Amino acid sequence: MTQFGLGEDFEGDHYDGFASLPEMMSFLQKNGLKVICWMAPFVNVQSNSETLPNRFQPSSALTRVPGQNIGKASNYDEAESKGFFVRKDSGGTLVVPWWKGRGSPVDFTNPAARKWFTDQLEVLLKDSEVATANVAKEPAIGGFKTDDGETQNTAQPPDVYIPVNASYADGRRGTQMRNAYCFEYQQCVSGVLGSNGVLFARSGFVGCQAFPGHWAGDNEPNFDANGLSGVIVAGLSAAMSGYSVWGHDVGGYQDSNFGASTADRADLFMRWTQFACFSPIMQMHRQVHKQKKQDFTPGKTEDLRQYPWGYGAEALANYQFYAQLHTRLFPYIYTYAKESSATGVPILRPLILMNQGDPKTLGVQHAYHFGREFLVAPIIALKANSRQVYLPTGNWVDFWTSAAHIGEQTIDWNGANRRQFPLFVREGAIVPLLPENVRSLCDTNYVNNPTVASAKQDLIVLIYPASATSQFTVYDQTQIQCQRYGNVRRITLNSIARPVTLQVSGAEPAGVTLDNSDLPKRGTLAEFEASATGWRFDSASRFAFIKFPHAGGSAEVRC
């Protein structure tokens, strides 16, 4: 905790440090956050000396991170004496160079080593416990970022983590474990969390799909094959391999091959953000090295490119919109995550996977279904505001304009507003959402802070009626069904008691009934928002907004 105990001045504000681990965990809890702890499978004999990333000090004043042990880890000797590390064929403990120093990988094929390793993680979980609203204790740690686990560091080719001459407790050698090691590693850490947390892993092989989630690794900040366009292909390839809960670093991770101008960088960040919203995991992570005072110019966005506010007002507004939308989509995304765990069908769905009888989908690389209801086609070129999109069978509605399109054709999509991109909703789609004000997906009991809006029971349902009956079952067994009869739309809801808002696409209704009783029409948005019950029509978007406190059980709305 030494380094976290230091205060820091950043962008004109001062932030105090934390006196203890419980204080830090409580701070994160009260802000509606869970913690994912970064880790690697190595225990070091020597660690690289790291300096404080202080942009306001000259290079001569750079200091080592307080509290860092650059020598042997305190638990190394115990593990080595008990044979808990991977060994060399020739005998002796395997020590390998990696990007944080030199260390020995834990042998996860050894049951005693697994127990030694998991016991330490369980202590960490216990130490992170915070008091919840019902006075119970709950870990603030909700997962582990299980980094590395692969054969070697591709950025430093001599650094081989799993040489062919490695020897494992179950009899396997390095040749077999070059793929299998990451499975043993992730299975061990996942066992500590059970159903109360997630992994965020980079490496993977057959079987690792059972330990979600994973991310795309270290990509370049550009539109090229190792940038945005390649990441989309990687996500769809991972999906075809059974990886469902998957994400990537918004804007790219590496501090290299960036766009030439600030405007180019902002354009990339905006387009990558849009793809991230319609990915199972939306997150930012950047490798930016700015340590010397002479390299830092306050107010210049290239010095702040690891932050959403480092790309200008338009890019920040774009990020805020899509980050909020991604949060609101949680009931939809989690429904498909549960479906994936039962059926194996991923959340990101390549067109060929879901339209196997349509040969035109075979070559589509940069468009996909997000769940069943959305068709997503990210912009993958610098300063572009148009692209061709192939629409599979069915009828499709432009998410932004509500323009209708018939499927099995390629269309030219154009949009001058850079905060929009080709996004379509299937006719008949039903999409459950959270309210706009939700700021944390942790439950209210855990957050224990009324100033942070967390996900409660409120449900908003976006509906695009079709003549055929369509339905959606949310992960909590809430069922919504809709059918259009001429100009009348009939919606049935079966749910627990909760406030409900329906947003129904189409023409303005003559009236709205709830279980055959008329709902009052509200003339203005302010009147509608101030009322618990009623409806209004927005002529610009052509949506009818209908709200009521659902008493539980079945209800029928006609509009």
Rosetta blueprint (number, residue, H / E / L):
1 M L
2 T L
3 Q H
4 F H
5 G H
6 L L
7 G L
8 E E
9 D E
10 F E
11 E L
12 G L
13 D E
14 H E
15 Y E
16 D L
17 G L
18 F L
19 A L
20 S L
21 L H
22 P H
23 E H
24 M H
25 M H
26 S H
27 F H
28 L H
29 Q H
30 K H
31 N L
32 G L
33 L L
34 K L
35 V E
36 I E
37 C E
38 W E
39 M E
40 A L
41 P L
42 F E
43 V E
44 N E
45 V E
46 Q E
47 S E
48 N L
49 S L
50 E L
51 T E
52 L L
53 P L
54 N L
55 R L
56 F L
57 Q L
58 P L
59 S H
60 S H
61 A H
62 L L
63 T L
64 R E
65 V L
66 P L
67 G L
68 Q L
69 N L
70 I L
71 G L
72 K L
73 A L
74 S L
75 N L
76 Y H
77 D H
78 E H
79 A H
80 E H
81 S H
82 K L
83 G L
84 F L
85 F E
86 V L
87 R E
88 K E
89 D L
90 S L
91 G L
92 G L
93 T E
94 L L
95 V L
96 V E
97 P E
98 W E
99 W L
100 K L
101 G E
102 R E
103 G E
104 S E
105 P E
106 V E
107 D L
108 F L
109 T L
110 N L
111 P H
112 A H
113 A H
114 R H
115 K H
116 W H
117 F H
118 T H
119 D H
120 Q H
121 L H
122 E H
123 V H
124 L H
125 L H
126 K H
127 D H
128 S L
129 E E
130 V E
131 A E
132 T L
133 A L
134 N L
135 V L
136 A L
137 K E
138 E E
139 P E
140 A L
141 I E
142 G E
143 G E
144 F E
145 K E
146 T E
147 D L
148 D L
149 G L
150 E L
151 T L
152 Q E
153 N L
154 T L
155 A L
156 Q L
157 P L
158 P L
159 D L
160 V E
161 Y L
162 I L
163 P L
164 V L
165 N L
166 A E
167 S E
168 Y L
169 A L
170 D L
171 G L
172 R L
173 R E
174 G H
175 T H
176 Q H
177 M H
178 R H
179 N H
180 A H
181 Y H
182 C H
183 F H
184 E H
185 Y H
186 Q H
187 Q H
188 C H
189 V H
190 S H
191 G H
192 V H
193 L H
194 G L
195 S L
196 N L
197 G L
198 V E
199 L E
200 F L
201 A E
202 R L
203 S L
204 G L
205 F L
206 V L
207 G L
208 C H
209 Q H
210 A H
211 F L
212 P L
213 G L
214 H E
215 W E
216 A L
217 G L
218 D L
219 N L
220 E L
221 P L
222 N L
223 F L
224 D L
225 A L
226 N L
227 G L
228 L H
229 S H
230 G H
231 V H
232 I H
233 V H
234 A H
235 G H
236 L H
237 S H
238 A H
239 A H
240 M H
241 S L
242 G L
243 Y L
244 S L
245 V L
246 W E
247 G E
248 H L
249 D E
250 V L
251 G L
252 G L
253 Y L
254 Q L
255 D L
256 S L
257 N L
258 F L
259 G L
260 A L
261 S L
262 T H
263 A H
264 D H
265 R H
266 A H
267 D H
268 L H
269 F H
270 M H
271 R H
272 W H
273 T H
274 Q H
275 F H
276 A H
277 C H
278 F L
279 S L
280 P L
281 I L
282 M L
283 Q E
284 M L
285 H L
286 R L
287 Q L
288 V L
289 H L
290 K L
291 Q L
292 K L
293 K H
294 Q H
295 D H
296 F L
297 T L
298 P L
299 G L
300 K L
301 T H
302 E H
303 D H
304 L H
305 R L
306 Q L
307 Y L
308 P H
309 W H
310 G H
311 Y L
312 G L
313 A H
314 E H
315 A H
316 L H
317 A H
318 N H
319 Y H
320 Q H
321 F H
322 Y H
323 A H
324 Q H
325 L H
326 H H
327 T H
328 R H
329 L L
330 F H
331 P H
332 Y H
333 I H
334 Y H
335 T H
336 Y H
337 A H
338 K H
339 E H
340 S H
341 S H
342 A H
343 T H
344 G L
345 V L
346 P L
347 I L
348 L E
349 R E
350 P E
351 L H
352 I H
353 L H
354 M H
355 N L
356 Q L
357 G L
358 D L
359 P H
360 K H
361 T H
362 L L
363 G L
364 V L
365 Q L
366 H L
367 A L
368 Y E
369 H E
370 F E
371 G L
372 R L
373 E L
374 F E
375 L E
376 V E
377 A L
378 P L
379 I L
380 I L
381 A L
382 L L
383 K L
384 A L
385 N L
386 S E
387 R E
388 Q E
389 V E
390 Y E
391 L E
392 P L
393 T L
394 G L
395 N E
396 W E
397 V E
398 D E
399 F L
400 W L
401 T L
402 S L
403 A L
404 A E
405 H E
406 I E
407 G L
408 E L
409 Q E
410 T E
411 I E
412 D E
413 W E
414 N E
415 G L
416 A L
417 N L
418 R L
419 R L
420 Q L
421 F L
422 P L
423 L E
424 F E
425 V E
426 R E
427 E L
428 G L
429 A L
430 I E
431 V E
432 P E
433 L E
434 L L
435 P L
436 E L
437 N L
438 V L
439 R L
440 S E
441 L L
442 C L
443 D L
444 T H
445 N H
446 Y H
447 V H
448 N L
449 N L
450 P L
451 T L
452 V L
453 A L
454 S E
455 A L
456 K L
457 Q L
458 D L
459 L E
460 I E
461 V E
462 L E
463 I E
464 Y L
465 P L
466 A L
467 S L
468 A L
469 T L
470 S E
471 Q E
472 F E
473 T E
474 V L
475 Y L
476 D L
477 Q L
478 T L
479 Q E
480 I E
481 Q E
482 C E
483 Q E
484 R E
485 Y E
486 G L
487 N L
488 V E
489 R E
490 R E
491 I E
492 T E
493 L E
494 N E
495 S E
496 I L
497 A L
498 R E
499 P E
500 V E
501 T E
502 L E
503 Q E
504 V E
505 S E
506 G L
507 A L
508 E L
509 P L
510 A L
511 G L
512 V L
513 T E
514 L E
515 D L
516 N L
517 S E
518 D E
519 L L
520 P L
521 K E
522 R L
523 G L
524 T L
525 L H
526 A H
527 E H
528 F H
529 E H
530 A H
531 S L
532 A L
533 T L
534 G E
535 W E
536 R E
537 F E
538 D E
539 S L
540 A L
541 S L
542 R L
543 F E
544 A E
545 F E
546 I E
547 K E
548 F E
549 P E
550 H E
551 A L
552 G L
553 G E
554 S E
555 A E
556 E E
557 V E
558 R E
559 C L
